[in-house]
Structures are given as C-alpha cells and as structure tokens.
Amino acid sequence: MDINDAVRTIETFFESFQSDEVSFEEVRVRPSGDDMNAIKIWFDFGEQDGNLEALKAKAIAALGEAHKDVVAAFELQVRAK
C-alpha cells in the first residue's frame, strides 16, 4: 500500500467512525511533506470534554484495530484541538 492509499483508507475510516467515547467535528488526513513514510492526522474535537491526548489515543487505537497494516506501515503524526 502506498502512502496515498493509506491516506484514503484513514479518511474513509474516520468518515464512518462512531464511538460513544470519542466524537469530532472534523478530521484531516494528509501525507507529510517532510517525511515520505509519515501521515499527518488532525482532529478537531470541538467542545467535547476530555483530555485531548486520551481522545487522540482512543481514535488511533480504533484505527489500529480496523487497519493494523496502515498503522504498522506508516508513522502517524497526530494533532488535536
């Protein structure tokens, strides 16, 4: 899987992602311009209460359960607000 396929896989996953613990207003997924093996993911959790680090970790854990191959093949650089 190349990086562009991986980005599309992640985007598709989060477009349909549903969880009682984590919700977000927006997710952006892009290949890193600096690193050919890195994918940047930005979460906007909006007004959701909770620790951003914990929310990011739960979302990425769900991605890892669904797409272990993507998580293993690429460095995920995750940011949130």
Biopython code that builds the backbone (N, CA, C, O; Angstrom):
import numpy as np
from Bio.PDB.StructureBuilder import StructureBuilder

atoms = [
    (1, "MET", "N", (0.857, -1.172, 0.000)),
    (1, "MET", "CA", (0.000, 0.000, 0.000)),
    (1, "MET", "C", (0.902, 1.234, 0.000)),
    (1, "MET", "O", (1.809, 1.355, 0.823)),
    (2, "ASP", "N", (0.639, 2.140, -0.930)),
    (2, "ASP", "CA", (1.425, 3.372, -0.922)),
    (2, "ASP", "C", (0.779, 4.389, 0.015)),
    (2, "ASP", "O", (-0.324, 4.171, 0.517)),
    (3, "ILE", "N", (1.464, 5.480, 0.241)),
    (3, "ILE", "CA", (1.011, 6.464, 1.228)),
    (3, "ILE", "C", (-0.331, 7.096, 0.851)),
    (3, "ILE", "O", (-1.143, 7.395, 1.727)),
    (4, "ASN", "N", (-0.568, 7.300, -0.441)),
    (4, "ASN", "CA", (-1.843, 7.895, -0.856)),
    (4, "ASN", "C", (-3.013, 6.943, -0.603)),
    (4, "ASN", "O", (-4.096, 7.379, -0.212)),
    (5, "ASP", "N", (-2.797, 5.646, -0.826)),
    (5, "ASP", "CA", (-3.822, 4.661, -0.496)),
    (5, "ASP", "C", (-4.074, 4.633, 1.007)),
    (5, "ASP", "O", (-5.218, 4.524, 1.446)),
    (6, "ALA", "N", (-3.020, 4.730, 1.783)),
    (6, "ALA", "CA", (-3.153, 4.734, 3.239)),
    (6, "ALA", "C", (-3.937, 5.956, 3.714)),
    (6, "ALA", "O", (-4.783, 5.843, 4.602)),
    (7, "VAL", "N", (-3.664, 7.111, 3.134)),
    (7, "VAL", "CA", (-4.401, 8.332, 3.494)),
    (7, "VAL", "C", (-5.886, 8.147, 3.194)),
    (7, "VAL", "O", (-6.731, 8.490, 4.020)),
    (8, "ARG", "N", (-6.206, 7.612, 2.030)),
    (8, "ARG", "CA", (-7.617, 7.387, 1.674)),
    (8, "ARG", "C", (-8.271, 6.381, 2.625)),
    (8, "ARG", "O", (-9.433, 6.544, 2.997)),
    (9, "THR", "N", (-7.543, 5.364, 3.010)),
    (9, "THR", "CA", (-8.064, 4.368, 3.952)),
    (9, "THR", "C", (-8.394, 5.016, 5.295)),
    (9, "THR", "O", (-9.451, 4.761, 5.873)),
    (10, "ILE", "N", (-7.495, 5.842, 5.778)),
    (10, "ILE", "CA", (-7.714, 6.524, 7.063)),
    (10, "ILE", "C", (-8.881, 7.495, 6.965)),
    (10, "ILE", "O", (-9.728, 7.535, 7.857)),
    (11, "GLU", "N", (-8.937, 8.276, 5.895)),
    (11, "GLU", "CA", (-10.052, 9.212, 5.702)),
    (11, "GLU", "C", (-11.384, 8.475, 5.696)),
    (11, "GLU", "O", (-12.332, 8.884, 6.367)),
    (12, "THR", "N", (-11.451, 7.394, 4.939)),
    (12, "THR", "CA", (-12.688, 6.621, 4.853)),
    (12, "THR", "C", (-13.075, 6.050, 6.209)),
    (12, "THR", "O", (-14.250, 6.053, 6.575)),
    (13, "PHE", "N", (-12.097, 5.565, 6.951)),
    (13, "PHE", "CA", (-12.376, 5.025, 8.277)),
    (13, "PHE", "C", (-12.996, 6.092, 9.174)),
    (13, "PHE", "O", (-14.024, 5.851, 9.805)),
    (14, "PHE", "N", (-12.380, 7.263, 9.233)),
    (14, "PHE", "CA", (-12.883, 8.285, 10.149)),
    (14, "PHE", "C", (-14.167, 8.952, 9.658)),
    (14, "PHE", "O", (-14.900, 9.527, 10.462)),
    (15, "GLU", "N", (-14.454, 8.888, 8.367)),
    (15, "GLU", "CA", (-15.732, 9.410, 7.867)),
    (15, "GLU", "C", (-16.902, 8.617, 8.427)),
    (15, "GLU", "O", (-17.974, 9.173, 8.662)),
    (16, "SER", "N", (-16.702, 7.323, 8.640)),
    (16, "SER", "CA", (-17.777, 6.478, 9.149)),
    (16, "SER", "C", (-17.589, 6.079, 10.616)),
    (16, "SER", "O", (-18.376, 5.297, 11.151)),
    (17, "PHE", "N", (-16.563, 6.605, 11.259)),
    (17, "PHE", "CA", (-16.235, 6.248, 12.646)),
    (17, "PHE", "C", (-17.323, 6.728, 13.593)),
    (17, "PHE", "O", (-17.758, 7.878, 13.537)),
    (18, "GLN", "N", (-17.756, 5.816, 14.472)),
    (18, "GLN", "CA", (-18.722, 6.158, 15.506)),
    (18, "GLN", "C", (-18.278, 5.526, 16.811)),
    (18, "GLN", "O", (-17.885, 4.360, 16.854)),
    (19, "SER", "N", (-18.347, 6.309, 17.866)),
    (19, "SER", "CA", (-17.948, 5.827, 19.179)),
    (19, "SER", "C", (-18.718, 6.592, 20.230)),
    (19, "SER", "O", (-19.016, 7.774, 20.060)),
    (20, "ASP", "N", (-19.039, 5.916, 21.318)),
    (20, "ASP", "CA", (-19.687, 6.593, 22.447)),
    (20, "ASP", "C", (-18.694, 7.436, 23.229)),
    (20, "ASP", "O", (-19.088, 8.353, 23.949)),
    (21, "GLU", "N", (-17.405, 7.132, 23.092)),
    (21, "GLU", "CA", (-16.370, 7.808, 23.875)),
    (21, "GLU", "C", (-15.713, 8.962, 23.145)),
    (21, "GLU", "O", (-15.237, 9.903, 23.779)),
    (22, "VAL", "N", (-15.681, 8.904, 21.804)),
    (22, "VAL", "CA", (-14.943, 9.889, 21.025)),
    (22, "VAL", "C", (-15.804, 10.373, 19.865)),
    (22, "VAL", "O", (-16.381, 9.575, 19.126)),
    (23, "SER", "N", (-15.877, 11.673, 19.720)),
    (23, "SER", "CA", (-16.513, 12.250, 18.536)),
    (23, "SER", "C", (-15.723, 13.497, 18.152)),
    (23, "SER", "O", (-15.055, 14.105, 18.989)),
    (24, "PHE", "N", (-15.806, 13.859, 16.910)),
    (24, "PHE", "CA", (-15.065, 15.033, 16.459)),
    (24, "PHE", "C", (-15.871, 15.768, 15.417)),
    (24, "PHE", "O", (-16.749, 15.203, 14.764)),
    (25, "GLU", "N", (-15.556, 17.036, 15.275)),
    (25, "GLU", "CA", (-16.224, 17.870, 14.284)),
    (25, "GLU", "C", (-15.565, 17.750, 12.922)),
    (25, "GLU", "O", (-16.222, 17.864, 11.887)),
    (26, "GLU", "N", (-14.250, 17.517, 12.934)),
    (26, "GLU", "CA", (-13.523, 17.452, 11.679)),
    (26, "GLU", "C", (-12.263, 16.609, 11.848)),
    (26, "GLU", "O", (-11.644, 16.592, 12.912)),
    (27, "VAL", "N", (-11.901, 15.914, 10.779)),
    (27, "VAL", "CA", (-10.640, 15.174, 10.729)),
    (27, "VAL", "C", (-10.005, 15.473, 9.387)),
    (27, "VAL", "O", (-10.661, 15.406, 8.348)),
    (28, "ARG", "N", (-8.725, 15.802, 9.416)),
    (28, "ARG", "CA", (-7.962, 15.997, 8.177)),
    (28, "ARG", "C", (-6.823, 14.990, 8.163)),
    (28, "ARG", "O", (-6.151, 14.777, 9.172)),
    (29, "VAL", "N", (-6.618, 14.380, 7.017)),
    (29, "VAL", "CA", (-5.568, 13.386, 6.863)),
    (29, "VAL", "C", (-4.774, 13.740, 5.608)),
    (29, "VAL", "O", (-5.345, 13.882, 4.526)),
    (30, "ARG", "N", (-3.462, 13.882, 5.754)),
    (30, "ARG", "CA", (-2.598, 14.267, 4.630)),
    (30, "ARG", "C", (-1.260, 13.548, 4.733)),
    (30, "ARG", "O", (-0.776, 13.279, 5.832)),
    (31, "PRO", "N", (-0.671, 13.242, 3.595)),
    (31, "PRO", "CA", (0.711, 12.743, 3.642)),
    (31, "PRO", "C", (1.619, 13.880, 4.102)),
    (31, "PRO", "O", (1.402, 15.038, 3.748)),
    (32, "SER", "N", (2.610, 13.551, 4.873)),
    (32, "SER", "CA", (3.551, 14.567, 5.334)),
    (32, "SER", "C", (4.402, 15.043, 4.167)),
    (32, "SER", "O", (4.845, 14.232, 3.354)),
    (33, "GLY", "N", (4.629, 16.311, 4.078)),
    (33, "GLY", "CA", (5.513, 16.849, 3.052)),
    (33, "GLY", "C", (6.977, 16.685, 3.412)),
    (33, "GLY", "O", (7.857, 16.814, 2.560)),
    (34, "ASP", "N", (7.231, 16.399, 4.684)),
    (34, "ASP", "CA", (8.602, 16.301, 5.188)),
    (34, "ASP", "C", (9.140, 14.872, 5.224)),
    (34, "ASP", "O", (10.347, 14.657, 5.115)),
    (35, "ASP", "N", (8.257, 13.912, 5.375)),
    (35, "ASP", "CA", (8.670, 12.527, 5.587)),
    (35, "ASP", "C", (7.822, 11.619, 4.702)),
    (35, "ASP", "O", (6.596, 11.610, 4.818)),
    (36, "MET", "N", (8.452, 10.870, 3.835)),
    (36, "MET", "CA", (7.740, 10.022, 2.873)),
    (36, "MET", "C", (6.987, 8.857, 3.527)),
    (36, "MET", "O", (6.159, 8.218, 2.879)),
    (37, "ASN", "N", (7.266, 8.579, 4.793)),
    (37, "ASN", "CA", (6.594, 7.480, 5.493)),
    (37, "ASN", "C", (5.708, 7.965, 6.624)),
    (37, "ASN", "O", (5.336, 7.184, 7.500)),
    (38, "ALA", "N", (5.365, 9.247, 6.613)),
    (38, "ALA", "CA", (4.547, 9.804, 7.696)),
    (38, "ALA", "C", (3.228, 10.342, 7.151)),
    (38, "ALA", "O", (3.160, 10.899, 6.055)),
    (39, "ILE", "N", (2.194, 10.157, 7.948)),
    (39, "ILE", "CA", (0.868, 10.673, 7.639)),
    (39, "ILE", "C", (0.457, 11.569, 8.791)),
    (39, "ILE", "O", (0.560, 11.188, 9.957)),
    (40, "LYS", "N", (-0.008, 12.757, 8.457)),
    (40, "LYS", "CA", (-0.455, 13.708, 9.475)),
    (40, "LYS", "C", (-1.971, 13.628, 9.608)),
    (40, "LYS", "O", (-2.702, 13.663, 8.618)),
    (41, "ILE", "N", (-2.423, 13.522, 10.849)),
    (41, "ILE", "CA", (-3.849, 13.456, 11.149)),
    (41, "ILE", "C", (-4.166, 14.568, 12.138)),
    (41, "ILE", "O", (-3.540, 14.672, 13.192)),
    (42, "TRP", "N", (-5.149, 15.403, 11.785)),
    (42, "TRP", "CA", (-5.594, 16.486, 12.669)),
    (42, "TRP", "C", (-7.031, 16.213, 13.075)),
    (42, "TRP", "O", (-7.899, 16.033, 12.221)),
    (43, "PHE", "N", (-7.285, 16.182, 14.375)),
    (43, "PHE", "CA", (-8.637, 16.029, 14.911)),
    (43, "PHE", "C", (-9.097, 17.354, 15.489)),
    (43, "PHE", "O", (-8.334, 18.037, 16.172)),
    (44, "ASP", "N", (-10.344, 17.720, 15.218)),
    (44, "ASP", "CA", (-10.993, 18.830, 15.898)),
    (44, "ASP", "C", (-12.112, 18.212, 16.722)),
    (44, "ASP", "O", (-13.152, 17.826, 16.189)),
    (45, "PHE", "N", (-11.883, 18.123, 18.027)),
    (45, "PHE", "CA", (-12.850, 17.502, 18.917)),
    (45, "PHE", "C", (-13.934, 18.481, 19.360)),
    (45, "PHE", "O", (-14.811, 18.117, 20.144)),
    (46, "GLY", "N", (-13.884, 19.705, 18.873)),
    (46, "GLY", "CA", (-14.914, 20.689, 19.188)),
    (46, "GLY", "C", (-15.000, 20.960, 20.671)),
    (46, "GLY", "O", (-13.991, 21.157, 21.348)),
    (47, "GLU", "N", (-16.204, 20.965, 21.153)),
    (47, "GLU", "CA", (-16.463, 21.280, 22.557)),
    (47, "GLU", "C", (-16.506, 20.048, 23.443)),
    (47, "GLU", "O", (-16.930, 20.129, 24.596)),
    (48, "GLN", "N", (-16.075, 18.916, 22.922)),
    (48, "GLN", "CA", (-16.109, 17.673, 23.692)),
    (48, "GLN", "C", (-15.213, 17.784, 24.913)),
    (48, "GLN", "O", (-14.058, 18.201, 24.830)),
    (49, "ASP", "N", (-15.779, 17.399, 26.049)),
    (49, "ASP", "CA", (-14.993, 17.396, 27.291)),
    (49, "ASP", "C", (-14.046, 16.209, 27.282)),
    (49, "ASP", "O", (-14.382, 15.130, 26.793)),
    (50, "GLY", "N", (-12.890, 16.419, 27.815)),
    (50, "GLY", "CA", (-11.951, 15.304, 27.946)),
    (50, "GLY", "C", (-10.541, 15.729, 27.617)),
    (50, "GLY", "O", (-10.302, 16.791, 27.041)),
    (51, "ASN", "N", (-9.639, 14.895, 27.987)),
    (51, "ASN", "CA", (-8.227, 15.100, 27.752)),
    (51, "ASN", "C", (-7.940, 14.833, 26.275)),
    (51, "ASN", "O", (-8.245, 13.749, 25.776)),
    (52, "LEU", "N", (-7.364, 15.796, 25.575)),
    (52, "LEU", "CA", (-7.083, 15.636, 24.148)),
    (52, "LEU", "C", (-6.191, 14.440, 23.859)),
    (52, "LEU", "O", (-6.404, 13.733, 22.874)),
    (53, "GLU", "N", (-5.203, 14.208, 24.699)),
    (53, "GLU", "CA", (-4.305, 13.072, 24.482)),
    (53, "GLU", "C", (-5.071, 11.751, 24.568)),
    (53, "GLU", "O", (-4.837, 10.842, 23.772)),
    (54, "ALA", "N", (-5.971, 11.649, 25.520)),
    (54, "ALA", "CA", (-6.768, 10.427, 25.669)),
    (54, "ALA", "C", (-7.719, 10.253, 24.489)),
    (54, "ALA", "O", (-7.897, 9.138, 23.997)),
    (55, "LEU", "N", (-8.328, 11.339, 24.034)),
    (55, "LEU", "CA", (-9.231, 11.267, 22.882)),
    (55, "LEU", "C", (-8.485, 10.843, 21.625)),
    (55, "LEU", "O", (-8.968, 10.007, 20.861)),
    (56, "LYS", "N", (-7.290, 11.428, 21.408)),
    (56, "LYS", "CA", (-6.470, 11.046, 20.260)),
    (56, "LYS", "C", (-6.109, 9.568, 20.339)),
    (56, "LYS", "O", (-6.211, 8.843, 19.350)),
    (57, "ALA", "N", (-5.691, 9.132, 21.509)),
    (57, "ALA", "CA", (-5.272, 7.741, 21.688)),
    (57, "ALA", "C", (-6.418, 6.772, 21.395)),
    (57, "ALA", "O", (-6.204, 5.731, 20.773)),
    (58, "LYS", "N", (-7.618, 7.100, 21.834)),
    (58, "LYS", "CA", (-8.766, 6.224, 21.587)),
    (58, "LYS", "C", (-9.097, 6.159, 20.099)),
    (58, "LYS", "O", (-9.400, 5.086, 19.578)),
    (59, "ALA", "N", (-9.041, 7.287, 19.420)),
    (59, "ALA", "CA", (-9.333, 7.313, 17.984)),
    (59, "ALA", "C", (-8.289, 6.517, 17.200)),
    (59, "ALA", "O", (-8.638, 5.756, 16.297)),
    (60, "ILE", "N", (-7.026, 6.687, 17.539)),
    (60, "ILE", "CA", (-5.953, 5.976, 16.838)),
    (60, "ILE", "C", (-5.990, 4.479, 17.171)),
    (60, "ILE", "O", (-5.680, 3.650, 16.316)),
    (61, "ALA", "N", (-6.363, 4.132, 18.396)),
    (61, "ALA", "CA", (-6.498, 2.717, 18.764)),
    (61, "ALA", "C", (-7.590, 2.051, 17.922)),
    (61, "ALA", "O", (-7.430, 0.916, 17.472)),
    (62, "ALA", "N", (-8.696, 2.762, 17.715)),
    (62, "ALA", "CA", (-9.771, 2.226, 16.882)),
    (62, "ALA", "C", (-9.292, 2.041, 15.442)),
    (62, "ALA", "O", (-9.610, 1.040, 14.799)),
    (63, "LEU", "N", (-8.529, 3.010, 14.944)),
    (63, "LEU", "CA", (-7.950, 2.885, 13.602)),
    (63, "LEU", "C", (-7.037, 1.663, 13.545)),
    (63, "LEU", "O", (-7.084, 0.901, 12.580)),
    (64, "GLY", "N", (-6.220, 1.474, 14.557)),
    (64, "GLY", "CA", (-5.302, 0.347, 14.605)),
    (64, "GLY", "C", (-6.005, -0.999, 14.627)),
    (64, "GLY", "O", (-5.521, -1.966, 14.039)),
    (65, "GLU", "N", (-7.141, -1.063, 15.302)),
    (65, "GLU", "CA", (-7.910, -2.304, 15.328)),
    (65, "GLU", "C", (-8.479, -2.626, 13.951)),
    (65, "GLU", "O", (-8.523, -3.789, 13.549)),
    (66, "ALA", "N", (-8.911, -1.605, 13.236)),
    (66, "ALA", "CA", (-9.529, -1.805, 11.924)),
    (66, "ALA", "C", (-8.514, -1.936, 10.793)),
    (66, "ALA", "O", (-8.755, -2.644, 9.816)),
    (67, "HIS", "N", (-7.372, -1.249, 10.928)),
    (67, "HIS", "CA", (-6.385, -1.194, 9.836)),
    (67, "HIS", "C", (-4.966, -1.315, 10.393)),
    (67, "HIS", "O", (-4.174, -0.376, 10.312)),
    (68, "LYS", "N", (-4.661, -2.466, 10.950)),
    (68, "LYS", "CA", (-3.340, -2.702, 11.537)),
    (68, "LYS", "C", (-2.227, -2.499, 10.527)),
    (68, "LYS", "O", (-1.150, -2.013, 10.872)),
    (69, "ASP", "N", (-2.484, -2.870, 9.277)),
    (69, "ASP", "CA", (-1.458, -2.752, 8.237)),
    (69, "ASP", "C", (-1.042, -1.303, 8.005)),
    (69, "ASP", "O", (0.140, -1.019, 7.810)),
    (70, "VAL", "N", (-1.999, -0.395, 8.025)),
    (70, "VAL", "CA", (-1.700, 1.029, 7.817)),
    (70, "VAL", "C", (-0.920, 1.590, 9.001)),
    (70, "VAL", "O", (0.074, 2.294, 8.824)),
    (71, "VAL", "N", (-1.378, 1.275, 10.201)),
    (71, "VAL", "CA", (-0.725, 1.787, 11.407)),
    (71, "VAL", "C", (0.701, 1.250, 11.517)),
    (71, "VAL", "O", (1.600, 1.952, 11.979)),
    (72, "ALA", "N", (0.899, 0.016, 11.097)),
    (72, "ALA", "CA", (2.232, -0.581, 11.176)),
    (72, "ALA", "C", (3.170, -0.052, 10.096)),
    (72, "ALA", "O", (4.380, 0.029, 10.308)),
    (73, "ALA", "N", (2.623, 0.304, 8.954)),
    (73, "ALA", "CA", (3.462, 0.677, 7.805)),
    (73, "ALA", "C", (3.887, 2.138, 7.799)),
    (73, "ALA", "O", (4.884, 2.486, 7.166)),
    (74, "PHE", "N", (3.150, 2.997, 8.490)),
    (74, "PHE", "CA", (3.419, 4.432, 8.420)),
    (74, "PHE", "C", (3.508, 5.042, 9.810)),
    (74, "PHE", "O", (2.892, 4.560, 10.760)),
    (75, "GLU", "N", (4.285, 6.108, 9.907)),
    (75, "GLU", "CA", (4.341, 6.893, 11.141)),
    (75, "GLU", "C", (3.135, 7.832, 11.121)),
    (75, "GLU", "O", (2.943, 8.583, 10.164)),
    (76, "LEU", "N", (2.335, 7.786, 12.164)),
    (76, "LEU", "CA", (1.182, 8.675, 12.257)),
    (76, "LEU", "C", (1.530, 9.841, 13.175)),
    (76, "LEU", "O", (1.852, 9.645, 14.346)),
    (77, "GLN", "N", (1.464, 11.042, 12.639)),
    (77, "GLN", "CA", (1.707, 12.255, 13.410)),
    (77, "GLN", "C", (0.332, 12.862, 13.704)),
    (77, "GLN", "O", (-0.315, 13.410, 12.812)),
    (78, "VAL", "N", (-0.104, 12.760, 14.957)),
    (78, "VAL", "CA", (-1.466, 13.108, 15.319)),
    (78, "VAL", "C", (-1.481, 14.386, 16.148)),
    (78, "VAL", "O", (-0.728, 14.542, 17.110)),
    (79, "ARG", "N", (-2.355, 15.286, 15.745)),
    (79, "ARG", "CA", (-2.543, 16.547, 16.472)),
    (79, "ARG", "C", (-4.025, 16.751, 16.714)),
    (79, "ARG", "O", (-4.859, 16.192, 16.002)),
    (80, "ALA", "N", (-4.354, 17.553, 17.718)),
    (80, "ALA", "CA", (-5.768, 17.780, 18.029)),
    (80, "ALA", "C", (-5.965, 19.135, 18.672)),
    (80, "ALA", "O", (-5.055, 19.728, 19.253)),
    (81, "LYS", "N", (-7.202, 19.598, 18.540)),
    (81, "LYS", "CA", (-7.603, 20.803, 19.265)),
    (81, "LYS", "C", (-9.005, 20.618, 19.784)),
    (81, "LYS", "O", (-9.547, 21.516, 20.430)),
]
sb = StructureBuilder()
sb.init_structure("model")
sb.init_model(0)
sb.init_chain("A")
sb.init_seg("    ")
for serial, (resi, resn, name, xyz) in enumerate(atoms, 1):
    if name == "N":
        sb.init_residue(resn, " ", resi, " ")
    sb.init_atom(name, np.array(xyz, "f"), 0.0, 1.0, " ", f" {name:<3s}", serial, name[0])
structure = sb.get_structure()
